[in-house]
Amino acid sequence: MENLFLISSLVFIVLVALCLVRVIGGPTVLDRILGANVIGTKVTVFLLIIGVLYKNVAMFVDIAIAYALLNFITTLGAAKYFLHRKKAGLQEND
């Protein structure tokens, strides 16, 4: 059973690396924000897998929930900031 969690952890690490490509080379700021949000979501799942491997899921669930909330609030704040400043590369339809 531990091998399944280790393999899934490696898959999540590869997926985070692919999302990092979008964060670094995103054509707009909003693409970069979305890539960072996806990385944060995958790290939350990764924390839960670590909790299962260490047989202490209760502690890691608390950490994962706090991290997910921080990721969500940061994403909303950054998106609102860049949309407000109109530096996101979006065109407005009048």
Backbone as JSON Lines, residues from 0, in Angstrom:
{"i":0,"aa":"M","n":[0.81,-1.19,0.0],"ca":[0.0,0.0,0.0],"c":[0.87,1.26,0.0]}
{"i":1,"aa":"E","n":[2.0,1.18,0.7],"ca":[2.87,2.35,0.72],"c":[3.46,2.64,-0.66]}
{"i":2,"aa":"N","n":[3.66,1.59,-1.44],"ca":[4.2,1.8,-2.79],"c":[3.24,2.6,-3.65]}
{"i":3,"aa":"L","n":[1.94,2.36,-3.48],"ca":[0.94,3.11,-4.22],"c":[1.02,4.6,-3.89]}
{"i":4,"aa":"F","n":[1.16,4.93,-2.61],"ca":[1.27,6.33,-2.21],"c":[2.58,6.96,-2.66]}
{"i":5,"aa":"L","n":[3.64,6.18,-2.66],"ca":[4.92,6.71,-3.14],"c":[4.87,6.99,-4.64]}
{"i":6,"aa":"I","n":[4.26,6.07,-5.39],"ca":[4.15,6.28,-6.84],"c":[3.25,7.48,-7.14]}
{"i":7,"aa":"S","n":[2.14,7.59,-6.41],"ca":[1.26,8.75,-6.64],"c":[1.95,10.06,-6.24]}
{"i":8,"aa":"S","n":[2.8,10.01,-5.23],"ca":[3.58,11.21,-4.87],"c":[4.52,11.62,-5.99]}
{"i":9,"aa":"L","n":[5.15,10.65,-6.61],"ca":[6.04,10.95,-7.73],"c":[5.26,11.52,-8.91]}
{"i":10,"aa":"V","n":[4.05,11.0,-9.14],"ca":[3.21,11.54,-10.22],"c":[2.84,12.98,-9.91]}
{"i":11,"aa":"F","n":[2.49,13.28,-8.66],"ca":[2.15,14.65,-8.29],"c":[3.35,15.59,-8.44]}
{"i":12,"aa":"I","n":[4.54,15.1,-8.15],"ca":[5.73,15.93,-8.32],"c":[5.94,16.26,-9.8]}
{"i":13,"aa":"V","n":[5.72,15.29,-10.67],"ca":[5.84,15.53,-12.12],"c":[4.78,16.54,-12.57]}
{"i":14,"aa":"L","n":[3.55,16.4,-12.07],"ca":[2.49,17.34,-12.44],"c":[2.77,18.75,-11.95]}
{"i":15,"aa":"V","n":[3.36,18.86,-10.77],"ca":[3.74,20.19,-10.26],"c":[4.82,20.79,-11.14]}
{"i":16,"aa":"A","n":[5.75,19.97,-11.6],"ca":[6.8,20.48,-12.5],"c":[6.2,20.97,-13.81]}
{"i":17,"aa":"L","n":[5.2,20.27,-14.33],"ca":[4.54,20.72,-15.56],"c":[3.79,22.03,-15.34]}
{"i":18,"aa":"C","n":[3.18,22.18,-14.19],"ca":[2.48,23.44,-13.89],"c":[3.47,24.58,-13.69]}
{"i":19,"aa":"L","n":[4.66,24.24,-13.22],"ca":[5.69,25.26,-13.04],"c":[6.11,25.87,-14.37]}
{"i":20,"aa":"V","n":[6.02,25.09,-15.43],"ca":[6.3,25.62,-16.77],"c":[5.3,26.73,-17.11]}
{"i":21,"aa":"R","n":[4.03,26.52,-16.75],"ca":[3.0,27.54,-17.0],"c":[3.25,28.78,-16.14]}
{"i":22,"aa":"V","n":[3.7,28.58,-14.92],"ca":[3.97,29.74,-14.05],"c":[5.13,30.55,-14.59]}
{"i":23,"aa":"I","n":[6.15,29.9,-15.07],"ca":[7.33,30.63,-15.55],"c":[7.06,31.25,-16.92]}
{"i":24,"aa":"G","n":[6.42,30.51,-17.83],"ca":[6.28,31.0,-19.18],"c":[4.87,31.37,-19.59]}
{"i":25,"aa":"G","n":[4.01,31.65,-18.64],"ca":[2.63,32.0,-18.97],"c":[2.56,33.26,-19.8]}
{"i":26,"aa":"P","n":[1.67,33.28,-20.81],"ca":[1.59,34.47,-21.64],"c":[1.0,35.68,-20.9]}
{"i":27,"aa":"T","n":[0.13,35.45,-19.93],"ca":[-0.43,36.57,-19.17],"c":[-0.23,36.33,-17.68]}
{"i":28,"aa":"V","n":[-0.47,37.37,-16.93],"ca":[-0.34,37.27,-15.47],"c":[-1.39,36.31,-14.91]}
{"i":29,"aa":"L","n":[-2.59,36.33,-15.49],"ca":[-3.64,35.44,-14.99],"c":[-3.31,33.97,-15.23]}
{"i":30,"aa":"D","n":[-2.61,33.65,-16.33],"ca":[-2.16,32.28,-16.54],"c":[-1.16,31.87,-15.47]}
{"i":31,"aa":"R","n":[-0.31,32.77,-15.1],"ca":[0.67,32.48,-14.05],"c":[0.01,32.3,-12.69]}
{"i":32,"aa":"I","n":[-1.0,33.12,-12.41],"ca":[-1.73,32.98,-11.15],"c":[-2.46,31.63,-11.12]}
{"i":33,"aa":"L","n":[-3.07,31.25,-12.23],"ca":[-3.76,29.98,-12.3],"c":[-2.8,28.81,-12.13]}
{"i":34,"aa":"G","n":[-1.63,28.9,-12.74],"ca":[-0.63,27.85,-12.57],"c":[-0.17,27.71,-11.13]}
{"i":35,"aa":"A","n":[0.01,28.84,-10.46],"ca":[0.39,28.8,-9.05],"c":[-0.72,28.21,-8.19]}
{"i":36,"aa":"N","n":[-1.97,28.5,-8.54],"ca":[-3.09,27.95,-7.8],"c":[-3.17,26.43,-7.98]}
{"i":37,"aa":"V","n":[-2.93,25.95,-9.17],"ca":[-2.94,24.51,-9.41],"c":[-1.81,23.84,-8.64]}
{"i":38,"aa":"I","n":[-0.66,24.47,-8.6],"ca":[0.45,23.92,-7.81],"c":[0.07,23.85,-6.34]}
{"i":39,"aa":"G","n":[-0.59,24.89,-5.83],"ca":[-1.03,24.88,-4.43],"c":[-2.02,23.78,-4.14]}
{"i":40,"aa":"T","n":[-2.91,23.5,-5.09],"ca":[-3.87,22.42,-4.9],"c":[-3.18,21.07,-4.89]}
{"i":41,"aa":"K","n":[-2.23,20.88,-5.76],"ca":[-1.5,19.61,-5.8],"c":[-0.64,19.43,-4.55]}
{"i":42,"aa":"V","n":[-0.1,20.5,-4.02],"ca":[0.68,20.4,-2.79],"c":[-0.23,20.04,-1.62]}
{"i":43,"aa":"T","n":[-1.47,20.5,-1.63],"ca":[-2.42,20.13,-0.58],"c":[-2.66,18.62,-0.59]}
{"i":44,"aa":"V","n":[-2.87,18.05,-1.76],"ca":[-3.06,16.6,-1.87],"c":[-1.77,15.87,-1.48]}
{"i":45,"aa":"F","n":[-0.65,16.43,-1.86],"ca":[0.64,15.84,-1.51],"c":[0.83,15.8,0.01]}
{"i":46,"aa":"L","n":[0.39,16.84,0.71],"ca":[0.47,16.85,2.18],"c":[-0.37,15.73,2.78]}
{"i":47,"aa":"L","n":[-1.53,15.47,2.21],"ca":[-2.37,14.39,2.71],"c":[-1.72,13.03,2.46]}
{"i":48,"aa":"I","n":[-1.06,12.87,1.34],"ca":[-0.34,11.62,1.07],"c":[0.8,11.43,2.06]}
{"i":49,"aa":"I","n":[1.49,12.5,2.38],"ca":[2.56,12.43,3.39],"c":[1.98,12.01,4.74]}
{"i":50,"aa":"G","n":[0.79,12.53,5.07],"ca":[0.14,12.14,6.32],"c":[-0.18,10.66,6.37]}
{"i":51,"aa":"V","n":[-0.59,10.09,5.26],"ca":[-0.88,8.66,5.22],"c":[0.42,7.85,5.36]}
{"i":52,"aa":"L","n":[1.47,8.31,4.72],"ca":[2.75,7.6,4.82],"c":[3.32,7.63,6.23]}
{"i":53,"aa":"Y","n":[3.16,8.74,6.94],"ca":[3.66,8.85,8.31],"c":[2.68,8.34,9.35]}
{"i":54,"aa":"K","n":[1.51,7.87,8.88],"ca":[0.46,7.34,9.76],"c":[0.02,8.36,10.81]}
{"i":55,"aa":"N","n":[-0.03,9.64,10.39],"ca":[-0.49,10.72,11.26],"c":[-1.33,11.68,10.41]}
{"i":56,"aa":"V","n":[-2.45,11.15,9.93],"ca":[-3.26,11.9,8.99],"c":[-3.9,13.12,9.65]}
{"i":57,"aa":"A","n":[-4.27,13.02,10.92],"ca":[-4.99,14.11,11.59],"c":[-4.19,15.41,11.59]}
{"i":58,"aa":"M","n":[-2.9,15.32,11.87],"ca":[-2.07,16.52,11.89],"c":[-1.92,17.09,10.48]}
{"i":59,"aa":"F","n":[-1.71,16.23,9.5],"ca":[-1.5,16.71,8.14],"c":[-2.77,17.23,7.49]}
{"i":60,"aa":"V","n":[-3.93,16.75,7.93],"ca":[-5.19,17.31,7.42],"c":[-5.33,18.76,7.87]}
{"i":61,"aa":"D","n":[-4.99,19.04,9.11],"ca":[-5.04,20.43,9.59],"c":[-4.09,21.33,8.81]}
{"i":62,"aa":"I","n":[-2.89,20.84,8.56],"ca":[-1.92,21.63,7.8],"c":[-2.4,21.83,6.37]}
{"i":63,"aa":"A","n":[-2.97,20.78,5.77],"ca":[-3.45,20.87,4.38],"c":[-4.61,21.84,4.26]}
{"i":64,"aa":"I","n":[-5.53,21.84,5.23],"ca":[-6.66,22.77,5.19],"c":[-6.17,24.21,5.32]}
{"i":65,"aa":"A","n":[-5.24,24.45,6.23],"ca":[-4.7,25.81,6.39],"c":[-3.97,26.25,5.13]}
{"i":66,"aa":"Y","n":[-3.22,25.35,4.52],"ca":[-2.49,25.68,3.29],"c":[-3.46,25.95,2.14]}
{"i":67,"aa":"A","n":[-4.52,25.17,2.03],"ca":[-5.5,25.36,0.96],"c":[-6.22,26.7,1.12]}
{"i":68,"aa":"L","n":[-6.57,27.06,2.35],"ca":[-7.22,28.36,2.58],"c":[-6.29,29.51,2.24]}
{"i":69,"aa":"L","n":[-5.04,29.39,2.63],"ca":[-4.06,30.43,2.32],"c":[-3.86,30.54,0.82]}
{"i":70,"aa":"N","n":[-3.8,29.42,0.13],"ca":[-3.65,29.41,-1.33],"c":[-4.86,30.07,-1.99]}
{"i":71,"aa":"F","n":[-6.06,29.75,-1.53],"ca":[-7.28,30.31,-2.12],"c":[-7.35,31.82,-1.93]}
{"i":72,"aa":"I","n":[-7.07,32.28,-0.72],"ca":[-7.14,33.72,-0.43],"c":[-6.07,34.48,-1.21]}
{"i":73,"aa":"T","n":[-4.88,33.91,-1.32],"ca":[-3.8,34.56,-2.07],"c":[-4.15,34.64,-3.55]}
{"i":74,"aa":"T","n":[-4.74,33.59,-4.08],"ca":[-5.12,33.59,-5.5],"c":[-6.18,34.64,-5.78]}
{"i":75,"aa":"L","n":[-7.18,34.71,-4.93],"ca":[-8.23,35.72,-5.1],"c":[-7.67,37.14,-5.02]}
{"i":76,"aa":"G","n":[-6.81,37.36,-4.03],"ca":[-6.21,38.68,-3.87],"c":[-5.34,39.08,-5.05]}
{"i":77,"aa":"A","n":[-4.52,38.16,-5.53],"ca":[-3.65,38.48,-6.66],"c":[-4.46,38.71,-7.93]}
{"i":78,"aa":"A","n":[-5.48,37.88,-8.16],"ca":[-6.3,38.05,-9.36],"c":[-7.05,39.38,-9.33]}
{"i":79,"aa":"K","n":[-7.59,39.72,-8.17],"ca":[-8.31,40.99,-8.06],"c":[-7.36,42.17,-8.25]}
{"i":80,"aa":"Y","n":[-6.17,42.07,-7.69],"ca":[-5.2,43.14,-7.81],"c":[-4.81,43.37,-9.27]}
{"i":81,"aa":"F","n":[-4.48,42.3,-9.98],"ca":[-4.04,42.46,-11.36],"c":[-5.18,42.81,-12.3]}
{"i":82,"aa":"L","n":[-6.39,42.35,-12.03],"ca":[-7.52,42.76,-12.85],"c":[-7.85,44.23,-12.62]}
{"i":83,"aa":"H","n":[-7.7,44.67,-11.38],"ca":[-7.98,46.07,-11.07],"c":[-6.98,46.99,-11.75]}
{"i":84,"aa":"R","n":[-5.74,46.6,-11.8],"ca":[-4.69,47.43,-12.41],"c":[-4.66,47.3,-13.92]}
{"i":85,"aa":"K","n":[-5.41,46.39,-14.47],"ca":[-5.52,46.18,-15.92],"c":[-4.17,45.88,-16.56]}
{"i":86,"aa":"K","n":[-3.32,45.17,-15.82],"ca":[-2.05,44.74,-16.39],"c":[-2.07,43.25,-16.72]}
{"i":87,"aa":"A","n":[-3.25,42.67,-16.77],"ca":[-3.36,41.24,-17.0],"c":[-3.35,40.87,-18.46]}
{"i":88,"aa":"G","n":[-3.38,41.84,-19.35],"ca":[-3.37,41.56,-20.76],"c":[-4.76,41.25,-21.31]}
{"i":89,"aa":"L","n":[-5.78,41.6,-20.58],"ca":[-7.14,41.36,-21.05],"c":[-7.66,42.57,-21.77]}
{"i":90,"aa":"Q","n":[-8.56,42.34,-22.72],"ca":[-9.2,43.44,-23.44],"c":[-10.6,43.6,-22.89]}
{"i":91,"aa":"E","n":[-10.99,44.85,-22.71],"ca":[-12.31,45.15,-22.19],"c":[-13.3,45.31,-23.33]}
{"i":92,"aa":"N","n":[-14.47,44.69,-23.19],"ca":[-15.52,44.81,-24.18],"c":[-16.51,45.88,-23.72]}
{"i":93,"aa":"D","n":[-16.61,46.95,-24.46],"ca":[-17.52,48.04,-24.06],"c":[-18.9,47.86,-24.65]}
